[in-house]
Amino acid sequence: MTEGFKELDKIGGEPTYEEYEFPLLEKVAEHYSSLPHDVSDVYLVCCQHMLEPQRRMFEKLVSFGFDPSKILILGKTYSTNSDVQKELQAMGIEAKQPAFTGASFDTEHQQNCQEMLNSIPADAPVILLDDGAQLITESAATQRKVLFAVEQTSSGFRKLEDKEVPFPVLNVARSTTKLVQESPFIARHACERMKDYFVEKGVPRPTILVVGLGPVGECVRQYFEREGFQVSGVDSKHGHTDLVASINTLQPDVVIGATGNNILTPQELENISIDKSLHFISVSSSDREFPVATYREGETQTHNDVQYKQFTFVNNGFPITFKGHRHEAYPKEMEKTMCLLGGAVMHGATTQVLPSGLNNLPEELEGLINS
């Protein structure tokens, strides 16, 4: 039932995907559209998942006043639906998804961000809508005229929190709405996908080790604990610094990476002593949790599992929450994230002065979303 959530019809009176009108997103767009602004000459350069909720958000941003020909979207190889990409392009938006070569995501993504930024005039005013802070990082190293940026991920926030960024960055990643409301349902969707995978592989009740007990990782740990699984959690903030030792001691069937960082090197992988299959599953961005790129050997199908010895890197090391579907979660749940992102762009465009560096989201926006 969870595969792409395609089989869902009305549940408890809720509208189907086709019927859902994104009323909160409409409310946010109406509020900010009523305020003075002019973004007709501004380039909106984005790194975003290309899924149906994002398409709805970009429709509102065009209605807000952005010129579609000046909106550039760089997709992520693991979270781009080709039909949505074509629909964005039909709107006049430059929506790009470079081919997956099998290299590590971060290596490919840095190059793709540089190419996208180099494709716009050097003196053009720019707003950045980023997922992972690579666009922000590349722009901060140049003299480009960035009016402000929006960053949505915890990994992006961590990349920026100790840096001096020469332009304002609206910090969606640490907004109350995202931390309190988004993390639990993202974790739930990931766990539902994992349970399907466990059944498919004939290990319906595996022992689980969750690495990284931040907002999503802790929700994943609690979910499996409530479901009666044997689950352990480790995190460097609790003094757990030797993952190989933890794996060798606990002997799990599944290791879930939820840190947003690299947690295992190829050399460390060889030091794992386990006499059974071990499945590595990511619930964070990109493929950086595990050293999967080392073992792809020409594998360019984004969502295939990668096998090395007794180790399986599930979904090619990419987060299990993405499988290439148009919808990867329930639209009513994803709507608030779209409100945070689109609303942050609109807020920045209607605000006269924002200080450089990380800025909290305004209470006004979170109030609109949650009232």
N, C-alpha and C positions, 0 to 999 in steps of 0.2 A: 504493500500500500504506500510505502514511503518513496518509491523510486520516482523522483521528479514530482511527486504528489499529483501525478496526472489523473489518477483514478478518483480523486476527490470530487464529490458533487456537493450538494447542500448538506451542511452538518449543523444541526441545531438551529436551522433558520438562516445560517450565514450564506451570503451570496457566493456563487461560483466565481472562479477567476475571471471569466469573461464578463460577468455582471458587476464586478467590484469597481467602484468609481473613484476610489482614493479621496474620500471627502476631506480628511485632515490635510492632505497635500493641497487640495483646492482652497481650504481655509487659510493656510499659511501663505499661498501665492496671492490670494485676494488682499490679505493684510499688507504685504510688502509692495504690491503693485500700486496701492493707493498712496504710497509715499514718494516724494520727489526722487527721481533717479534718471540716468541716461547711460545705458551700456551698449548703445548701438555700434560704437567704434571699438569696443573692448573685446579682446580675444579671451575666450574661456577654454583653458587647456586642462584636460582632465585625464586622470587614470581612474578607471571605474570598471566594475563588472558590467558586462552588457547583457542584462536580463530585463524582463518585462517591467519590474518596478522602476528600474533606472530609466527605461524609455519614457515612462509616465513623468518622471521628474524632469527629464530634458524637454518634454513638451511644455511643461510649466515655465521652464527657464526661457524658452523661445517666446512664449506668451508674455513673459516679464519684460522682454525687450532685447534679448541677445540675438544677434544676427546668426542664423544657422551656419552660414558659411565661415563664421569666425569661431565656431565651436569645434574643437578637436578632442576626440576621445581615443585614448589608448587603452585597449582592452587587456585583460590578463588571459593567458593562453588556457588556463584551466576553468575560467568562469565567463567565457564568451559564448552566447548562443548565436549561431550564424543567422537565424531568421531575424532576431532583434537587431543585429548589426546591419542587415540589409534595410530594415525599416528606419533605423537612424540615418542611414545614408540617403534614403528616399526623402527624408525631411530636409536634406541639404547639409547635414552634419558630416564632417570628416571623421568617420569612425573606422579606426584601424585595428586590425588584429594580425600582427606579423606571424609568420609560420613558426611553429615550435620545432627547434632544431635538435632538442635533446640535451642541450647545455643546461646548466643550473639556471633557475628562473632569475635570480638576482643578476647574473652575468648578462643574460638576454635583456632584462628589463632596463638596466642602466643604459645600454646602447639604444634601446628603443626610445627611452625618454629623451636622450640627447638628440636623436634624429627628429623627434617631434618638435622639440623646442627650436631646433635649427631651421625648421620649415616655416616659421612665422617671422615677420619683419623684426629686426633687432630693436627698433625704437617703438614697437607697438605696445600699448597698455595691455597688461595681462592680469587675469585672475586665474589662480590655480585651484583645482578641485582634485585633491590627491588621496591616494590609498597606498600608504606605505612610505610616504615622504621622499620618494626618489625625485619626483618633479621639483619639489621644494628644494631639496639638496642641490640639484643641478643648477637651478635658477639662482640660488643664493651665492653660488660661486662666480656669477657673471654680473654684468652691469644692467641686466634686463630690467625693464620698467614693470615690476610686479606691484600691483595695487594692494593685493592681499592674497592669502591662500587659505584653504580649508583642508584640514587633515582629519581623517576619520578613524584611523587604527591605533591600537595600543603600541604596535611595533613602530609605527611612524612617530608617535609621541615620544617614545623612548629614544629614537634617533635624534630628535630635535631638542629634548628638554635641557641638555647641557651645552647647546650651541647658541651662538649669537646669530639669529636670523635677521637680515637687514630689512625685513618687511613684516607686516602683521600676519599672524597665523591663527585662524579661529580653530580652537581645539575641540572638535567634536568627540574625540576619543575619550575624554574624561568628563563628558557631560553626564549628568545624573540619569537622564533618560536612556542613554546608551548603556551605561554600566549596570543600572538596576533592571531595566526592562529588556534590552536586546540580548545580553549575555545568556540568560536562562533559556530563551527559546532557540538561540543558535546552538547552544549545548544540547538541547533536547533533539533538534533535528539531526545533529551529528550522531548522537547516541542511537537514534532510530535507524540511521543508515548503517551504523556499526552492527547493530543487532541483526539486520538483514544479511550483512556480510558474514557474520559468525555462523548463521544458519547455512548459508551457501557453501561455506568451507567445512561444514561438519563439526564445528566447535561451538555449539550453542551456548555453553556456559564456561567460557574461558576465564582464566585468572588474568587480572588486568593491573597494569602499573601506569598511573597517570603522572606524567612529568610536567611540572608547572602548575601551580595552584593559584593562578590569577583568577579573574572573573569567570572566564570560560572553563578553565581546567578544573576549578573547584566545583562548578556546576556539573561537569561531566562525572567527576568522582562521586558526588552526592547522588546523581541519577543512578549510576550502576550500584551503588550501595543500597539505595531504596529498592532496586530491582532484585536484590539478593545475590549479586555477583560478589566473588572474592576480589576486592579491589584495594590497592594501596596507592598512596600519593607521595611524591617527593618534590621538593622545591629547594633551590639554593638558599632562599631566604630563611629556610628552616635548618640550614646547615648541611643539606644533602648535596654534596659536591662531586661524588664519584658515582656516576650513573652505571658504569660497568659493574661496580661492586654491588649496587642495588639489584641489578638484573641477575647477577650470578647468585645472590643470596635468595631473592624472592622467586626466581624461576617462573616468571609470568609467561602466559601464552601470547599476550598482547601488550605492546608498549604504545601509549598514546602521547604524542608530543603536543604540548599546549603552551609553549614558551614564546614563540615568535623568533627564536634564535636557534643556531646550530647547537645540538645537544650531544652529537655523537660523530666522531670522525671515522674514516675508514680503518685507521690503525686501532682505534678503540673497539670497533666492531669485531676485529679478529681476536680480541681478548675476551669476548663473551663466551662463557662455557655453559652451553645449554644443549641438551641432547633431544631436542624436539623442534618443531616448527615455531618460529617467532614472527609475529605480524607487527609491523610498524605502521601506525596510523597517525596522520597529522590532523589537528583541528585548528591550526593557525594559518596565517597567510603564506603563500609561496610553497617552496619545497625545501626550505632551509633547515627544518628540524633534523632530518636524517640525511646521510651522504648518498642519496639515491642516484645523483647524476653520475657518480663513479661507476655505476653498474648498469646504466641504461643500454649501452652497446648498440647505439643506433635506433633505439626505441623512440619513435616520434608520435605515437598515438597517446594523446594526453592522459587518458583515463585508464590505460592498462596497468595492471599490477606488474611490478618488476621483481624478479626472483634472483637471489644470490645465495648459494649454498642453502641453508635451512631458513634463510631470512626472506620475508616477503614485504616489500614496500608497497603498501596498498594505495591504489589510485595514483601510481607513479610518484608517490611522495607528496602529492598535492592534497589540500584539505578535502576530507571525505564529504564535506557539505556541498561540493560542486561536482556535478556529473555531466554538464553540458546541456541541461534542460532550460527551457524558457523561464520556468518558475523553479527556484530551489528552496522555497519556503512559502509559508502561507502569506498572501499579499497583505492581509490586514496587519500581520505582525511586522512585515518589512516596511509598511507605509511610514512608520515613525522614523525609521532610519532615513528614508527619502526626505522626510520633512526636516530632519536635522541637517542633511547635506544641502538640499536645495534652499532651505530657509537660511542657512549660514551664508550661502552665496548672496542671497537677496538682502540679508541684513548688512553684510559688508558693503554692498553696492548702494545702500541707502543711508550709510553712516559717514559722516564727514571726516572724522578722525579716529583712527585706531592706532595704538602704540605698536611699535615693532616687537617681534617675538611672539610667544604663545599668549593667546587671549582666551579666557573662558567664554563659552557661549552665553549670550544674554538671557537673563531670566524671562524676558519678554517672549523669546522664541520657545523656550521649554514650556512656558505657561500656555502659549497657543496650542502646542501639541498635546498637552495633558489636561486641558480644561474641557 
